[in-house]
């Protein structure tokens, strides 16, 4: 009996070893971006999922489908051939795919963003009702669906094309001054340089004078032959760039600049408009980065109206998010702060009074995804379950209670429906290559699976991966590692 068990164990070990040997070993072509097999080893995905109100749309190359939130059943909504017949009738070039179509209105209108045109198609009438020419060299494009005006940059200057197709040059600056682009080297939550007011009547923009900054000899190694592309970079102790904020009115073609005052080397971050378009809010950070102020400006005159709140810290203050007004009350907004050691949400009114702290705990609020006005909830991403995860929660603005959306496992990325009732939930974990679910925010409806990726690395020898923690020097803070 013992001999039989020993023989069985030996055969099992030999079989396991033989199985491991039949699996593939990784090569650089598998692991490095640009390698011949790199993209074949990425989990399956669907980048075309988007919302039209509470209606889920799947925009693909050849067609657009609607997805029933009850059972995930797909129905063809329109095909690329049908769209091209509409475009041909309007005398416009054909489109090659519908992957980036969008539905910015409650009406049955589809927006196509083509290289040379923005095109709005009425799907009931089967006709093009509006189109807007786009300069093929345009960069940093920023379109407002209400006014249908497009802001963009050409070289270092800012332009606007109106709803009627009129091209307006907003700035005429020489080399060394950049307009309509991100500033302060993309620190403090800055990732763009133009900010339309809610209805698109006014355009706030950054103007960065870096003519006094020395050139640093950067080399572009992405080109076939490396090219010298000098960059304005202030070395330690040297003069830095100067940033100002302009507000442009396309109707009058006039620009005013905020009267921010001295010192001029402050960081001007996280711009946000009031719902009535009369005020612009800016979080201003001193050069030492240990004092931040939320300042309200008059959007017509550019005058400073009030400092609503101030944060200081002996080490540093790092504002990363603009204020966000709650949709049901234009006099209340959510401010994000790390004042208690973790990034959390605070409800303020427009006089600068803190009404309440909405979230609290030894975890971080990562982002505000959107709102559900019917339930008075904010949909947010947090690390509450684990610092190694990102999960969606609904936070009740009236009492601060929160509810997990979807499953608790993994790192989640969600896209909220226009009315705030559903999310498209993309998530991955150590065990799940990728899964996409349609999830009810209320939790009262059953989730529908839209995609479950197979493991593209299942045929490969995988290393053993261990997750764990070490204790920091303070004796209590866990430091996470992956080995």
KAUR-V234147 format. One record per residue. N is the residue number from 1. RES is the residue in one letter. SS is DSSP state (H for helix, E for strand, L for the rest). Layout:
N|RES|SS, N|RES|SS
//
This chain:
1|X|L, 2|X|H, 3|X|H, 4|X|H, 5|X|H, 6|X|H, 7|X|H, 8|X|H, 9|X|H, 10|X|H, 11|X|H, 12|X|H, 13|X|H, 14|X|H, 15|X|H, 16|X|H, 17|X|H, 18|X|H, 19|X|H, 20|X|H, 21|X|H, 22|X|H, 23|X|L, 24|X|E, 25|X|L, 26|X|L, 27|X|L, 28|X|H, 29|X|H, 30|X|H, 31|X|H, 32|X|L, 33|X|L, 34|X|L, 35|X|L, 36|X|L, 37|X|L, 38|X|L, 39|X|H, 40|X|H, 41|X|H, 42|X|L, 43|X|L, 44|X|L, 45|X|L, 46|X|L, 47|X|L, 48|X|L, 49|X|E, 50|X|E, 51|X|E, 52|X|E, 53|X|L, 54|X|L, 55|X|E, 56|X|E, 57|X|E, 58|X|E, 59|X|E, 60|X|L, 61|X|L, 62|X|L, 63|X|E, 64|X|E, 65|X|E, 66|X|E, 67|X|E, 68|X|L, 69|X|L, 70|X|L, 71|X|L, 72|X|L, 73|X|L, 74|X|E, 75|X|E, 76|X|E, 77|X|E, 78|X|E, 79|X|E, 80|X|H, 81|X|H, 82|X|H, 83|X|H, 84|X|H, 85|X|H, 86|X|H, 87|X|H, 88|X|H, 89|X|H, 90|X|L, 91|X|L, 92|X|L, 93|X|L, 94|X|L, 95|X|L, 96|X|L, 97|X|L, 98|X|L, 99|X|L, 100|X|L, 101|X|L, 102|X|E, 103|X|L, 104|X|L, 105|X|L, 106|X|L, 107|X|L, 108|X|L, 109|X|E, 110|X|E, 111|X|E, 112|X|E, 113|X|E, 114|X|L, 115|X|L, 116|X|L, 117|X|E, 118|X|E, 119|X|E, 120|X|E, 121|X|E, 122|X|E, 123|X|L, 124|X|L, 125|X|L, 126|X|L, 127|X|E, 128|X|E, 129|X|E, 130|X|E, 131|X|E, 132|X|E, 133|X|E, 134|X|L, 135|X|L, 136|X|L, 137|X|L, 138|X|L, 139|X|E, 140|X|E, 141|X|E, 142|X|E, 143|X|E, 144|X|L, 145|X|L, 146|X|L, 147|X|L, 148|X|L, 149|X|L, 150|X|E, 151|X|E, 152|X|E, 153|X|E, 154|X|E, 155|X|L, 156|X|L, 157|X|E, 158|X|E, 159|X|E, 160|X|E, 161|X|E, 162|X|L, 163|X|L, 164|X|L, 165|X|L, 166|X|L, 167|X|E, 168|X|E, 169|X|E, 170|X|L, 171|X|L, 172|X|L, 173|X|L, 174|X|L, 175|X|L, 176|X|L, 177|X|E, 178|X|E, 179|X|E, 180|X|L, 181|X|L, 182|X|L, 183|X|L, 184|X|H, 185|X|H, 186|X|H, 187|X|L, 188|X|L, 189|X|L, 190|X|L, 191|X|L, 192|X|L, 193|X|L, 194|X|E, 195|X|E, 196|X|E, 197|X|L, 198|X|L, 199|X|L, 200|X|L, 201|X|L, 202|X|E, 203|X|E, 204|X|E, 205|X|E, 206|X|E, 207|X|E, 208|X|E, 209|X|E, 210|X|L, 211|X|L, 212|X|L, 213|X|L, 214|X|L, 215|X|E, 216|X|E, 217|X|L, 218|X|L, 219|X|E, 220|X|E, 221|X|L, 222|X|L, 223|X|L, 224|X|L, 225|X|L, 226|X|L, 227|X|E, 228|X|E, 229|X|L, 230|X|L, 231|X|E, 232|X|E, 233|X|L, 234|X|L, 235|X|L, 236|X|L, 237|X|L, 238|X|L, 239|X|L, 240|X|L, 241|X|L, 242|X|E, 243|X|E, 244|X|E, 245|X|E, 246|X|E, 247|X|E, 248|X|E, 249|X|E, 250|X|L, 251|X|L, 252|X|L, 253|X|L, 254|X|E, 255|X|E, 256|X|E, 257|X|E, 258|X|L, 259|X|L, 260|X|L, 261|X|L, 262|X|L, 263|X|L, 264|X|L, 265|X|L, 266|X|L, 267|X|E, 268|X|E, 269|X|E, 270|X|E, 271|X|E, 272|X|E, 273|X|E, 274|X|L, 275|X|L, 276|X|L, 277|X|L, 278|X|L, 279|X|E, 280|X|E, 281|X|E, 282|X|E, 283|X|E, 284|X|E, 285|X|E, 286|X|L, 287|X|L, 288|X|L, 289|X|L, 290|X|L, 291|X|E, 292|X|E, 293|X|E, 294|X|E, 295|X|E, 296|X|E, 297|X|E, 298|X|E, 299|X|L, 300|X|L, 301|X|L, 302|X|L, 303|X|L, 304|X|E, 305|X|E, 306|X|E, 307|X|E, 308|X|E, 309|X|E, 310|X|E, 311|X|E, 312|X|E, 313|X|L, 314|X|L, 315|X|L, 316|X|L, 317|X|L, 318|X|L, 319|X|L, 320|X|L, 321|X|L, 322|X|L, 323|X|L, 324|X|E, 325|X|E, 326|X|L, 327|X|L, 328|X|L, 329|X|L, 330|X|L, 331|X|L, 332|X|E, 333|X|E, 334|X|E, 335|X|E, 336|X|E, 337|X|E, 338|X|L, 339|X|L, 340|X|L, 341|X|L, 342|X|L, 343|X|L, 344|X|E, 345|X|E, 346|X|E, 347|X|E, 348|X|E, 349|X|E, 350|X|L, 351|X|L, 352|X|L, 353|X|L, 354|X|E, 355|X|E, 356|X|E, 357|X|E, 358|X|L, 359|X|L, 360|X|L, 361|X|L, 362|X|L, 363|X|L, 364|X|L, 365|X|E, 366|X|E, 367|X|E, 368|X|E, 369|X|E, 370|X|E, 371|X|E, 372|X|E, 373|X|L, 374|X|L, 375|X|L, 376|X|L, 377|X|E, 378|X|E, 379|X|E, 380|X|E, 381|X|E, 382|X|E, 383|X|L, 384|X|L, 385|X|L, 386|X|L, 387|X|L, 388|X|L, 389|X|L, 390|X|E, 391|X|E, 392|X|E, 393|X|E, 394|X|E, 395|X|E, 396|X|E, 397|X|L, 398|X|L, 399|X|L, 400|X|L, 401|X|L, 402|X|E, 403|X|E, 404|X|E, 405|X|E, 406|X|L, 407|X|L, 408|X|L, 409|X|L, 410|X|L, 411|X|E, 412|X|E, 413|X|E, 414|X|E, 415|X|E, 416|X|E, 417|X|L, 418|X|L, 419|X|L, 420|X|L, 421|X|L, 422|X|E, 423|X|E, 424|X|E, 425|X|E, 426|X|E, 427|X|E, 428|X|E, 429|X|L, 430|X|L, 431|X|L, 432|X|L, 433|X|L, 434|X|L, 435|X|E, 436|X|E, 437|X|E, 438|X|E, 439|X|E, 440|X|E, 441|X|L, 442|X|L, 443|X|L, 444|X|L, 445|X|L, 446|X|L, 447|X|L, 448|X|E, 449|X|E, 450|X|E, 451|X|E, 452|X|E, 453|X|L, 454|X|L, 455|X|L, 456|X|L, 457|X|L, 458|X|L, 459|X|L, 460|X|E, 461|X|L, 462|X|L, 463|X|L, 464|X|L, 465|X|L, 466|X|L, 467|X|E, 468|X|E, 469|X|E, 470|X|E, 471|X|E, 472|X|L, 473|X|L, 474|X|L, 475|X|L, 476|X|L, 477|X|L, 478|X|E, 479|X|E, 480|X|E, 481|X|E, 482|X|E, 483|X|L
//
